[in-house]
Structures are given as structure tokens and as C-alpha cells.
Amino acid sequence: MRKNVCIFLFLLTTAITHKCLATTEDPELIHLIDSLKKRSEMNLHDTEKMKVYYDLGDYLVKAEPEAAKKYLDLSLALSEKYDNLKLKKRNLERIGVYFKDKGKYGIALSYQINALKIAEKQQDTFGIAVCCNNIGVIYKSLHKYDKALEYYLRSNKLCELANKTQGYIMTLNNIGTAYNDQGDYKRAKPYYEKALTKAKETGDNSAISVALNNLGEVYALEQNHDKALLYFKQCLEIDRNLGDQFGELLSMINIAGSYVNLQQYKQAESEYYRAYELAHKLNGNYYLSDIHKNLSELYTKNANHKKAFEHYKLHVSYKDSIFNEENNKNLTDLQLQYETEKKEQAIVSLNNEKEYKNAKIKMQKSVQVVSISIGLLLLLSLLSLYNLYRLKSKTNEQLILLNKEKNEFLSIAAHDLKNPLQTIKGYCRMQKDYFDKLSKEKMLHYTHNIEIAARNMVELISNLLDINAIESGHIKNQTEDINLNEFMEKAVVNFRLAANQKSIRLIFIPHKEITIVNADAAWLKQITDNLMSNAIKYSPINSEVTLAIINDSKTCGFYVQDHGEGISKADQKQLFNKFTRLSSKPTAGESSNGLGLSIVKKLADVIGAEIICDSDKGKGCRFTVVKTNEK
């Protein structure tokens, strides 16, 4: 009887999808599961039942995930009751697989990290390897590739040390996918080929399927779509024989993508709908999001814009349900908790006075270096900016204007740079003077405040440099055709965490038609980021911010609408001036240096767009950015 510790990986692309693991391939699997179900109904002692429950959950986690979850929960409860850490770790890991496949990454990471803690406590080399791999899969699914590679490489090394061939093959595939997802498929290919060779040597059909699939992806990237399709069909056959429904689903998505690349659109459409039926049956939101996105692109190619838009809306809906506030918050909190506990263990290992003093001295030096570095950076920035302003003026009229701006700049520097620097200085001194008395929570609190103060200073300096670069003409306008629906959807996703911190609901309204604008993507992103940041900054808690696409016969663009205090008519007259301090204030004490809207206006001019403010005091604010429609 063989049990693979496993998780699926996938990449949201039109053509292909990664798989990283599979399920058991025991030819007597059905008989074995029936036997275990009968045993679970017998009058067994709890210590025996919890093992039977785990075996059932382990075998069913891919083929029948809901049934598997029920058995694993029962086994976990009994393993906790009888303090069976080994079985508890296995249950945590398998339940983490279940939640990962559902796209609930925060919950999945919670289970995997708790399993990892037990494995490390027991010094279980292979158990640590399994958990590290699974954590890597979660980070990879969230496109955090550096984190994913960190855990994959650790897992691969531990599998090799433990002489676990299946785990070694699995992590070879996963390392390859992490490189592949970053566009480095040439670096990924040797890992896949090595994994396939090892899998064939051991006769492991699950691993063979995985390696074939990933090599199929590489062939697709190399534009060898016939060979890619052949590999994906081999995967589908193996997955069906294994009873691996998630593997079957991923193979179907990949086959459909290959048909698209071969311009066989009817076959692609049929395959996507078959994949949709299976994904719906498995309640796999991530896969459903992928399928709807691919169908939207397929119908766009066929000029069926109505169906394309319907599927695009469904893609956005499923995507939002995956990357929600709970996932982001849990991911951050859990990773911080785990890394903090690891640091605490390292500090405890300082078991003599000499080592403790050395650590304290090192900490003090680090604080001093940070303080000095920040001070030098600020001094150099201020000197550079002052020289830029001093050299700019050539006439008396320019000198008068420059003198006014210099005074405004010095006022900004005195307030917006001096105050955060004093904050940093104060917290650094407290950390240095009370290093051995401060609790972990206090140290983290002080460090967090230092980070916020430093971030505000960097933002101010960046804005000043941006203003100078624009006014001196030292920026290039590299235009390209941009799909506003896709571009602005990403912008909304990027601000979801900031909005969640104030319980602000972000609403994205794409246009029913594909809207193309010709502009510099970098400058358009900076305009959007400034407007979205301001909307969240000036909106009250539990309100809404909307980003909507505009496309009519004359113009195309977007608007950002908030429900904050609004901007008075008097303030609107000086809205886009540098260093303008408006009467409206951020609602949660955020910083504001009066440069953001000035940058937005200047960049709008650069890309040939018009920016319009529509607001009344107390009625919120709408900023509209539009260009002449060239279609």
C-alpha cells in the first residue's frame, strides 16, 4: 500500500496549466476503500478508528474531496484527544491540501504551518520536506515565486537526504514550475526532464503524468503545439486511470489551450465546457476562474463579444472570491507568526552571557547604521533637490516663483521629513536603551512604526523627484495599446489589501466592450495608483470606492469615485498645484504631502489625456481621466 503526500499546482494561462502531484495508483484501490469504510463502522477503539479515518481521507482527498474532509476531521479530533502528534501532523497536512484545492489559501497555510511545527519538533526530516513542499505550492499559486522556491529547494534537499525518491521527483517538478512561471522555461526544462527520467525508473505513473504535463507546457512555450497536445493527452489518460479528478481537470484545460494555439477553436470550446462541468462538480473556484478567463479570450478571437464579456465577468467574480481579505490577512499573519517563533527559538539558543551581550551589541550597531543611513539619504536628497531648484531659474520672474516654491519645499521638509525622522530616532533610541527589557510585541510595534515613518519619507522624496523629472522633460513616453478592462482590474486587486484595512469595498466596473487605449503603461499605472490611493485615503471606514471604464463614441478612459468629504469649489481651483494643502483631510491619519494630484495632472498631459474633477463638499469626489477615442 502506497500513499503519496501531494498537492496540485496550476498556472492561470490560456494554453496550459501546471500539475505538481497526484494521487494513489493502487490497482485494488476501490476494494481497499470499501474495506476501510466497513472498518470505520465497526466498534473499534478510538486509537484504531483514527487511523482508519486518516487512511480513508488520505485515499479520497483528490477523488472525493468532500468525503475525505469529513474523515480527516474525525481523525484530527481523535489524534488531538489522544495526543498522537504523528497522526495529527498528517491530518493537518492533508486538510491543508483540501483547502488549497478549494482556493482558500489562508486556511490552507494555517494547517500546513501547524503541521510543519510538529514535524520540526519531532525532527521528522521527510515530514518537514512534505510540509515545505506544500507551503511552497501555496505561495506559488499566489505568484510569490521567491517564497515558493525557498520552500521547494529546502524540501528537495531534505527528500534527497531522506532517500525519498517520490518526494525528490515531486520537488524537481515543483522547482521547474516556479522557474517556468517566471518566464524562465529554459531553466525549468532540465528539472522536468530529470523528474521524468526518475519517474520512469521507479514506474510511478503519477509522477510520470506530472513530468509529461510540465514538459508539454515547455513545448507549448517553444511553439511546438502538436507535441504539447500529445503530452497533455497522455496525461489525461494516466489521470483517468488513476482516478485523479483534479489531474483530469487540469489535463482537459491544457488540451483545450493547445487546441486554441492550433486554431482549432471548436475543439477548444468543447474541451473547456467539459472541464467546466468537472470543475463545477469539484467546487474548484480557481479552476472555474481559469476556464472562464480562457473562454472569454476564445470568444474574443471569434468576435463573439457578448459571450466574451459574460465569461470575463464570471472570471472576475471567481477571482475576487479567491483573493479576499481573509486570505491576505491570514497569509501575512501566519507567515509572520511562524518566522517570529523561529527567531525566538534562535534567541533562546543564546545560553550564555557572552553570546547575549554580543547579540545586544550587534542590535545596537544595526540600529545606529539604519539611523545614519536614513539621515545621509535625506541629507543627500535635500541637497540634490535644492541644487536642482537653484540651477533652474534664469529670469527675475522665475526667481520669484522659485523662491516661493523653495519656501514651500522647506516648509514641507521641515514638517513632513522632520517629524518622521524624529519618530524613527525616538523608536531607535528606545530599542537601543531598553533592548533587554522590551517584549517581543513592543519590539515589533516599534519596528512597524519605524517602517511607516520611513515609507512616508521615501514617498515624499519619490514624489519630489518625479515632479522634477517631469518638469525637466527627462521622462520618455513609450506608448502601446492597453486593454483597459484587464489593466484596471489589476489596479483594483493591488489596492484590495489597503482598502480592507479600512473596511472599504472596492468596486470594479469593466466596460461591456473591450476598451483599448494607446498610452504609456508606466505613466497610466502611476496616474491610477495616485487616484486610487487618494480615494482610499480620503474615504471613511465602511464606505465604497469605484473604478469604472468609460468608452463612448468620442472618448475612452476611466473614473475613480469615492464617498469621502469631497473637495470644495475653492480647493478645486488650486487642486493640481504643487504643495497644495486642501481643507479635506485623510480619514485615518494617513500622510499627505500635496504632490500626488500635481503628478497626476502632469502625467496626464504627457500621455495626452484630460483629467476632470467632479465634486461638492460633503458629497464625495469623482476623478475622470479620458483620451480621445481613436477607434
C-alpha positions in Angstrom: 0.0 0.0 0.0 1.5 3.3 -1.1 0.4 6.8 -0.2 1.7 9.9 -1.8 1.8 13.2 0.1 0.6 15.6 -2.6 -0.8 18.9 -3.8 -1.8 20.3 -7.2 -0.2 23.3 -8.7 -1.5 25.4 -11.6 -0.9 28.5 -13.6 -3.6 30.7 -15.0 -2.6 30.9 -18.7 -4.6 30.4 -21.8 -2.8 27.4 -23.1 -1.6 25.4 -20.2 -1.7 24.6 -16.5 0.8 23.1 -14.1 0.3 20.0 -12.1 2.7 19.1 -9.4 1.4 16.0 -7.7 -1.1 13.2 -7.9 -3.0 10.5 -6.0 -2.5 6.9 -5.3 -2.5 4.4 -8.2 -3.0 1.1 -6.2 -5.0 -1.3 -8.6 -7.0 -2.5 -5.7 -7.9 0.9 -4.5 -11.7 0.6 -4.8 -11.7 -2.7 -2.8 -9.4 -1.1 -0.2 -11.6 1.9 0.3 -14.7 -0.2 0.7 -12.9 -2.3 3.2 -11.8 0.8 5.2 -15.3 2.2 5.2 -16.7 -1.1 6.6 -14.0 -1.0 9.3 -14.8 2.6 10.2 -18.4 1.5 11.0 -17.2 -1.3 13.4 -17.0 -0.9 17.2 -13.2 -0.2 17.2 -11.3 1.6 19.9 -10.7 5.3 19.1 -7.0 4.8 18.7 -7.7 2.4 15.9 -10.5 4.3 14.4 -8.5 7.5 14.0 -6.0 5.6 11.8 -8.8 4.1 9.7 -10.4 7.6 9.3 -7.0 9.0 8.2 -6.4 6.3 5.6 -9.8 6.9 4.1 -9.2 10.7 4.0 -5.8 10.2 2.5 -7.0 8.0 -0.3 -10.1 10.1 -1.1 -8.6 13.7 -0.8 -8.3 14.0 -4.6 -11.0 11.7 -6.0 -13.8 12.6 -3.4 -12.6 15.7 -1.5 -15.7 16.4 0.5 -15.9 12.8 1.8 -12.2 13.0 2.5 -12.5 16.2 4.6 -15.2 14.5 6.8 -12.9 11.6 7.6 -9.8 13.7 8.1 -11.7 16.0 10.6 -12.8 12.9 12.6 -9.2 11.6 12.6 -7.8 15.0 13.6 -10.2 15.3 16.5 -9.2 11.8 17.8 -5.5 12.4 17.3 -5.7 15.6 19.4 -7.7 13.8 22.1 -5.0 11.1 22.4 -2.1 13.4 21.8 -0.9 11.4 18.7 1.3 14.1 17.2 2.4 12.0 14.3 -1.1 11.4 13.1 -2.2 14.9 13.9 0.6 16.3 11.7 -0.6 14.0 8.8 -4.2 15.1 9.2 -3.2 18.8 9.3 -1.2 18.4 6.1 -4.0 16.6 4.2 -6.7 19.0 5.3 -4.4 21.8 4.1 -4.3 20.0 0.7 -8.1 20.1 0.7 -8.4 23.8 1.4 -5.6 24.6 -1.1 -7.6 22.9 -3.9 -10.6 25.0 -2.9 -8.5 28.2 -3.3 -8.7 29.0 0.4 -5.1 29.8 0.8 -5.1 31.5 4.2 -6.8 28.4 5.8 -4.5 26.0 3.9 -1.4 27.8 5.0 -2.6 27.7 8.6 -2.9 23.9 8.5 0.4 23.4 6.7 2.4 25.6 9.1 0.9 23.9 12.1 1.9 20.5 10.5 5.4 21.9 9.9 5.8 22.9 13.5 5.1 19.4 14.7 7.4 17.9 12.1 10.2 20.2 13.2 9.5 19.4 16.9 9.8 15.7 16.1 12.9 16.2 13.9 11.0 14.3 11.1 13.1 15.0 8.1 10.6 13.8 5.5 7.7 15.3 7.3 9.4 18.7 7.2 10.1 18.1 3.5 6.4 17.4 2.8 5.1 20.5 4.6 7.8 22.7 3.0 6.7 21.5 -0.4 3.0 22.1 0.4 3.7 25.6 1.7 5.7 26.3 -1.5 2.7 25.2 -3.6 0.5 27.8 -1.8 3.0 30.6 -2.4 3.4 29.6 -6.0 -0.3 29.7 -6.5 -0.3 33.3 -5.2 2.6 34.1 -7.6 5.1 34.6 -4.7 7.8 32.8 -6.5 10.8 33.7 -4.3 9.0 32.3 -1.3 7.9 29.2 -3.2 11.4 28.4 -4.4 12.7 28.9 -0.9 10.4 26.1 0.4 10.7 23.9 -2.7 14.6 23.9 -2.6 14.5 23.1 1.2 12.0 20.2 0.5 14.1 18.8 -2.4 17.3 18.7 -0.3 15.5 17.0 2.6 13.9 14.4 0.3 17.3 13.6 -1.1 18.8 13.3 2.4 15.9 11.0 3.5 16.3 8.9 0.3 12.6 9.6 -0.6 12.5 9.1 -4.4 8.9 10.1 -4.9 9.3 13.3 -2.9 12.5 14.0 -4.7 10.8 13.7 -8.1 7.8 15.8 -6.9 10.0 18.7 -5.8 12.0 18.6 -9.0 8.8 19.2 -10.9 7.8 22.0 -8.4 11.1 23.8 -8.7 10.7 23.6 -12.5 7.2 25.2 -12.3 8.4 28.0 -10.1 11.1 28.9 -12.7 8.6 28.4 -15.6 6.1 30.7 -14.1 8.7 33.5 -14.0 9.2 33.0 -17.8 12.4 31.1 -17.4 11.2 27.8 -19.1 14.7 27.0 -20.3 15.9 26.8 -16.7 12.8 24.8 -15.8 13.1 22.1 -18.6 16.1 20.2 -17.1 14.2 19.8 -13.8 11.2 18.3 -15.7 13.4 16.0 -17.8 15.2 14.8 -14.7 11.9 14.2 -12.9 10.5 12.2 -15.9 13.6 10.0 -16.0 13.4 9.3 -12.3 9.7 8.6 -12.5 10.1 6.1 -15.4 12.9 4.3 -13.4 10.5 3.8 -10.5 7.4 3.1 -12.6 5.5 5.9 -10.8 2.6 6.8 -13.1 1.5 9.8 -11.0 5.0 11.3 -11.3 5.2 10.4 -15.0 1.9 12.3 -15.6 3.2 15.3 -13.8 6.5 15.4 -15.7 4.8 14.8 -19.0 2.4 17.7 -18.3 5.1 20.1 -17.4 7.2 19.2 -20.4 4.1 19.7 -22.5 3.9 23.2 -21.2 7.5 23.8 -22.2 6.8 22.6 -25.7 3.8 24.9 -25.9 6.1 27.8 -24.9 8.5 26.7 -27.6 5.5 26.9 -30.1 5.6 23.1 -30.7 1.9 22.8 -30.0 1.4 19.4 -31.7 3.9 17.8 -29.3 2.4 19.7 -26.4 -1.1 18.3 -27.2 0.3 14.8 -27.5 1.9 15.1 -24.0 -1.3 16.5 -22.5 -3.4 13.7 -23.9 -1.1 11.2 -22.4 -1.5 12.9 -19.0 -5.3 12.8 -19.3 -5.2 9.0 -20.0 -3.0 8.4 -16.9 -5.1 10.7 -14.7 -8.3 8.9 -15.6 -6.7 5.5 -14.9 -5.5 6.8 -11.5 -9.0 8.2 -10.6 -7.4 11.6 -10.1 -10.2 14.0 -10.9 -8.2 17.2 -10.3 -5.5 15.9 -12.5 -8.1 15.0 -15.2 -9.5 18.6 -14.9 -6.1 20.2 -15.4 -5.3 18.0 -18.4 -8.6 18.9 -20.0 -7.8 22.7 -19.5 -4.3 22.1 -21.1 -5.7 20.2 -24.0 -8.2 23.0 -24.7 -5.4 25.5 -24.6 -3.4 23.5 -27.1 -6.4 23.5 -29.5 -6.6 27.3 -29.1 -2.9 27.5 -30.1 -3.5 25.2 -33.1 -6.5 27.5 -34.0 -8.9 24.5 -33.7 -11.5 26.7 -31.8 -14.5 24.3 -31.9 -12.5 21.5 -30.3 -11.1 24.0 -27.7 -14.6 25.2 -26.9 -15.9 21.7 -26.3 -13.0 20.8 -24.1 -13.4 23.9 -22.0 -17.0 23.1 -21.4 -16.2 19.5 -20.4 -13.6 21.0 -18.0 -16.2 23.4 -16.7 -18.6 20.6 -15.8 -15.9 18.8 -13.8 -14.6 21.9 -12.1 -18.2 22.8 -11.0 -18.7 19.3 -9.7 -15.4 19.6 -7.6 -16.3 23.2 -6.4 -12.9 24.4 -7.7 -13.2 28.2 -7.8 -9.6 28.7 -9.0 -10.1 26.3 -12.0 -13.5 27.9 -12.8 -11.8 31.3 -12.8 -9.2 30.0 -15.2 -11.8 28.4 -17.5 -14.0 31.5 -17.7 -10.9 33.7 -18.5 -9.9 31.3 -21.3 -13.4 31.1 -22.7 -13.6 34.9 -22.7 -10.4 35.1 -24.7 -11.6 32.3 -27.1 -14.9 34.1 -27.8 -12.9 37.4 -28.3 -10.9 35.6 -31.0 -14.2 34.6 -32.7 -15.6 38.1 -32.4 -18.4 36.9 -30.1 -18.1 39.9 -27.8 -21.3 39.2 -25.8 -20.2 35.8 -24.7 -16.7 37.0 -24.2 -17.9 39.7 -21.8 -20.2 37.3 -19.9 -17.3 34.9 -19.2 -15.0 37.8 -18.3 -17.4 38.9 -15.6 -17.6 35.4 -14.3 -13.8 35.2 -14.3 -13.5 38.4 -12.2 -16.2 37.2 -9.8 -14.4 33.9 -9.1 -11.1 35.6 -8.9 -12.4 38.1 -6.3 -13.8 35.2 -4.2 -10.3 33.6 -4.1 -8.1 36.6 -3.3 -10.3 38.0 -0.5 -9.5 39.8 2.7 -9.4 36.7 4.8 -6.8 35.0 2.6 -4.5 38.1 2.5 -4.7 38.7 6.3 -4.2 35.0 7.2 -1.2 34.7 4.9 0.5 37.7 6.3 -0.3 36.9 10.0 0.6 33.2 9.7 3.9 33.7 8.0 4.9 36.4 10.5 3.9 34.2 13.4 6.0 31.3 12.1 9.0 33.4 11.3 8.7 35.2 14.7 8.6 31.8 16.5 11.7 30.7 14.6 13.6 33.9 15.6 12.5 33.4 19.3 14.0 29.9 19.2 17.2 31.3 17.9 17.3 33.8 20.7 16.7 31.1 23.3 19.8 29.3 22.0 21.9 32.1 23.2 22.5 30.3 26.5 25.4 32.2 28.0 26.0 35.8 28.9 28.8 36.4 26.4 26.6 35.5 23.4 23.7 37.6 24.8 25.9 40.7 25.1 27.3 40.1 21.6 23.7 39.9 20.2 22.8 43.1 22.1 25.9 45.0 20.7 25.1 43.8 17.2 21.5 45.0 17.5 22.6 48.4 18.7 25.1 48.7 15.8 22.3 47.8 13.4 20.0 50.5 14.8 22.8 53.0 14.6 23.6 52.0 11.0 20.0 52.3 10.0 19.7 55.8 11.6 22.9 57.1 10.0 21.9 55.7 6.6 18.5 57.3 6.7 20.0 60.6 7.8 22.6 60.5 4.9 19.9 59.6 2.4 17.7 62.5 3.5 20.6 65.0 3.5 21.7 64.0 0.0 18.2 64.1 -1.3 17.6 67.6 0.2 20.9 68.9 -1.2 20.2 67.4 -4.7 16.7 68.8 -4.8 17.9 72.3 -3.6 20.6 72.4 -6.3 18.0 71.4 -9.0 15.8 74.2 -7.9 18.7 76.7 -7.6 20.0 76.0 -11.1 16.6 76.1 -12.8 15.9 79.9 -12.5 17.3 82.3 -15.1 15.0 85.3 -15.0 13.6 87.6 -12.2 10.1 86.3 -12.7 11.4 82.7 -12.5 13.4 83.6 -9.4 10.3 85.0 -7.6 8.4 81.8 -8.5 11.4 79.6 -7.5 11.7 81.5 -4.2 8.1 80.8 -3.4 8.4 77.1 -4.3 11.7 76.9 -2.3 9.9 78.2 0.8 7.1 75.8 0.3 9.6 73.0 -0.2 11.5 73.9 3.0 8.2 74.0 4.9 7.4 70.5 3.6 10.9 69.3 4.5 10.6 70.9 8.0 7.3 69.2 8.7 6.9 66.0 6.5 10.6 64.9 6.8 11.5 66.2 10.3 8.5 64.6 12.1 9.0 61.1 10.7 12.8 61.3 11.3 12.2 62.3 14.9 9.8 59.3 15.2 12.5 57.0 13.8 15.1 58.5 16.1 12.9 58.1 19.1 12.0 54.5 18.5 15.5 53.5 17.6 16.8 55.0 20.9 14.1 53.1 22.9 15.1 49.9 21.2 18.8 50.5 21.9 18.3 51.6 25.5 15.8 49.0 26.5 16.7 46.1 24.3 16.8 43.6 27.1 13.6 44.8 28.7 11.2 45.2 25.8 8.8 42.4 25.0 8.6 40.8 21.5 5.3 42.6 20.9 6.8 46.0 21.8 9.8 45.4 19.6 7.5 44.5 16.6 5.3 47.5 17.3 8.3 49.9 17.4 9.8 48.4 14.2 6.4 48.7 12.5 6.2 52.4 13.3 9.7 53.0 12.1 8.8 51.3 8.8 5.7 53.5 8.4 7.7 56.7 9.1 10.4 55.7 6.6 7.9 54.8 4.0 6.2 58.2 4.3 9.6 59.9 3.8 10.5 57.7 0.8 7.1 58.5 -0.8 7.7 62.3 -0.3 11.2 62.2 -1.8 10.0 60.0 -4.7 7.2 62.5 -5.5 9.6 65.4 -5.4 12.0 63.6 -7.8 9.0 62.7 -10.1 7.9 66.3 -10.2 11.4 67.4 -11.1 11.8 64.7 -13.8 8.5 65.6 -15.5 9.2 69.4 -15.4 12.7 69.0 -16.8 11.5 66.7 -19.6 13.6 63.8 -18.5 10.9 61.2 -19.0 10.1 59.1 -22.1 6.5 58.4 -23.4 6.6 54.9 -24.7 3.1 54.2 -26.0 1.4 50.9 -26.5 -2.2 49.6 -26.9 -3.6 48.8 -23.5 -6.7 46.8 -22.7 -8.3 49.0 -20.0 -10.6 46.2 -18.6 -7.6 44.0 -17.8 -5.2 46.8 -16.8 -7.6 48.4 -14.3 -8.7 45.1 -12.9 -5.1 44.5 -11.8 -5.1 48.0 -10.3 -8.1 47.2 -8.2 -6.6 43.9 -7.0 -3.4 45.7 -6.0 -5.3 48.1 -3.7 -7.6 45.5 -2.1 -5.4 45.0 1.0 -5.2 48.7 1.7 -9.0 49.0 1.3 -9.6 46.1 3.6 -7.6 47.8 6.3 -10.3 50.5 6.4 -13.2 48.1 5.6 -13.7 49.9 2.3 -15.4 47.9 -0.5 -13.6 48.2 -3.9 -15.9 48.0 -6.9 -14.6 47.4 -10.4 -16.9 48.1 -13.4 -15.4 46.9 -16.7 -16.9 48.1 -20.0 -19.1 45.7 -21.9 -16.8 46.1 -24.9 -13.0 45.5 -25.0 -11.6 49.1 -24.5 -8.2 49.8 -26.0 -6.3 53.0 -25.2 -2.9 54.0 -26.6 -0.7 55.2 -23.8 2.5 54.7 -21.8 1.6 51.8 -19.4 4.0 53.0 -16.6 2.6 56.6 -16.6 -1.0 55.3 -16.8 -0.3 53.0 -13.8 1.1 55.9 -11.8 -1.9 58.0 -12.5 -4.3 55.2 -11.5 -2.3 54.4 -8.4 -2.3 58.0 -7.2 -6.1 58.4 -7.7 -6.9 55.0 -6.1 -4.6 55.8 -3.1 -6.2 59.2 -2.6 -9.7 57.7 -2.9 -9.0 55.2 -0.1 -7.1 57.7 1.9 -9.9 60.3 2.0 -12.8 57.8 2.3 -14.4 57.0 5.6 -14.4 53.5 7.1 -17.1 51.1 5.7 -17.6 53.1 2.5 -17.1 52.3 -1.2 -14.5 53.2 -3.9 -15.4 52.6 -7.5 -13.2 52.3 -10.6 -15.1 52.2 -13.8 -14.1 52.0 -17.5 -15.5 54.7 -19.9 -15.9 54.0 -23.7 -18.2 56.1 -25.9 -18.1 57.4 -29.4 -15.8 60.3 -28.5 -13.7 59.3 -25.5 -12.4 56.4 -23.6 -10.8 56.2 -20.2 -11.8 55.6 -16.6 -13.1 57.3 -13.4 -12.4 56.8 -9.7 -15.3 57.6 -7.4 -15.2 57.8 -3.6 -17.7 58.7 -0.9 -15.5 60.9 1.2 -15.7 64.5 2.4 -15.4 65.9 -1.2 -13.5 68.9 -2.4 -14.8 72.4 -2.2 -15.1 74.7 -5.2 -12.4 76.9 -3.7 -10.0 74.0 -3.3 -10.7 72.8 -6.9 -9.2 76.0 -8.3 -5.7 75.0 -6.9 -6.2 71.3 -7.0 -3.3 70.4 -9.3 -0.8 72.9 -7.9 2.4 71.7 -6.2 2.4 71.5 -2.4 -1.3 72.3 -2.2 -2.9 71.6 1.2 -6.6 71.0 0.8 -9.2 71.5 3.5 -10.2 67.8 3.3 -8.0 65.5 5.5 -7.3 61.8 5.3 -9.8 59.9 7.4 -7.4 57.6 9.3 -4.4 59.8 9.9 -2.6 58.9 6.7 0.2 61.2 5.4 -0.4 63.7 2.5 2.3 65.9 1.0 0.2 67.8 -1.6 2.1 66.4 -4.6 0.1 63.4 -5.8 -2.5 65.3 -7.8 0.1 67.6 -9.3 2.0 64.5 -10.6 -1.3 63.0 -11.9 -2.1 66.2 -13.9 1.5 66.4 -15.4 1.5 62.8 -16.4 -2.0 63.1 -17.9 -0.6 65.9 -20.1 2.3 63.6 -21.0 0.1 60.8 -22.3 -2.4 63.3 -23.9 -5.2 62.7 -21.5 -7.6 65.1 -19.8 -8.3 64.9 -16.1 -11.6 66.2 -14.6 -12.7 66.6 -11.0 -16.4 66.4 -10.2 -17.1 67.1 -6.5 -19.1 69.1 -4.0 -18.2 69.5 -0.3 -19.7 66.6 1.6 -20.7 64.6 -1.5 -17.6 62.6 -2.4 -15.4 63.0 -5.3 -15.0 61.6 -8.9 -11.8 62.0 -10.9 -12.2 61.2 -14.6 -9.3 60.5 -17.0 -10.1 60.4 -20.7 -8.5 60.4 -24.1 -10.0 61.0 -27.5 -11.3 57.7 -28.8 -9.2 56.8 -31.9 -11.3 53.8 -33.0 
